[in-house]
Amino acid sequence: MLTRLARLAALRRRAPRASTLALLLTLCASGSAVAQQGTPEQRRACTPDVYRLCAGEIPNARAITVCLRRQKASLSPACAAVFEQ
């Protein structure tokens, strides 16, 4: 029972990270304020790469963006396409 409660608590702690990730991907799109929001497709494209390559930078959205740019050669094709736009 305690293990189950611990897992639920861990999931609750991750929720703010997800919102931070959404903010990061909002910042990834360049251009106007509307473009800075990023599309759901862009967020889906880069979320796995953030956790795989830049998890240590969460929740700092600016640091995550810098990390993803630095890791450009390791990005998934879908996320790399987001940064090429």
N, C-alpha and C positions, 0 to 999 in steps of 0.2 A: 504494500500500500504506500509506504513512504517513497519508494522508487517512482511510483506513478505520480505522486504529488510533486516530487522533485522535477520530473519531466514536464509537468504542467507549468511549474514555476519557470523553468528554463524557456519554454515556449513564450510565456508572457514577457520575459526579458528581451526576447528577440523581436517582438513587435515594434519597438522604437527603431531598431536597426532597419527593418523593412521600410519604414517611413523615411529614414535617412537615405536609404538606397534610392527610393523614388525621387527624393530631392536631388541626389547626385545625378541621376539620369536626366533630370530636368535641366541641370546645368550643362550636361554634355552637348546638347544641341546648341549650336552657335546661332547668332543673329538676334532677331527681335525678342521681346519678352514672350510673345506667343510661341516662338520656336524654342525658347529655353525650357518650356514645359516638357518637351519630349512626348513622343507618342507612346501608347501602351506597347506597341510593337518594339520600339527602341528600348524601352525598359525591360521587356522580356528578353530581348537579344543580349543585353549586357549583364543582367542579374547573375547568371552563373559565373561569368568571368570575374565579376567583383568578388564573389565569395571564393573563387579559386585562386585568383591572383592578388587581390588587394584586401582581403578580410581584415588584416591588421590596421587598415586605415579607417574602418567603420568606427564611428559615425561621421568622420570629417569628410564632407562631400567634396571639398576642394582637393584634399589629399587623395581621395579615391580617383578623381578625374585625372590628376597628375600621374597617379600610379598606372591607370589604364593606358594613358598616352605613352608612358615609359615602357609598358609591357606590350606595345603594339604588335610586335612579332609573335606574341603568344596568344593574342585575342582570337576568339572564335570568328569564323567568317562573318557571321551575322553581326557581332559587336563591332568588328573592324569596319563594316559597312556604315555603321552609325557614325563613327569618327571620320569617315571619308566624306560625309555629306556636308 
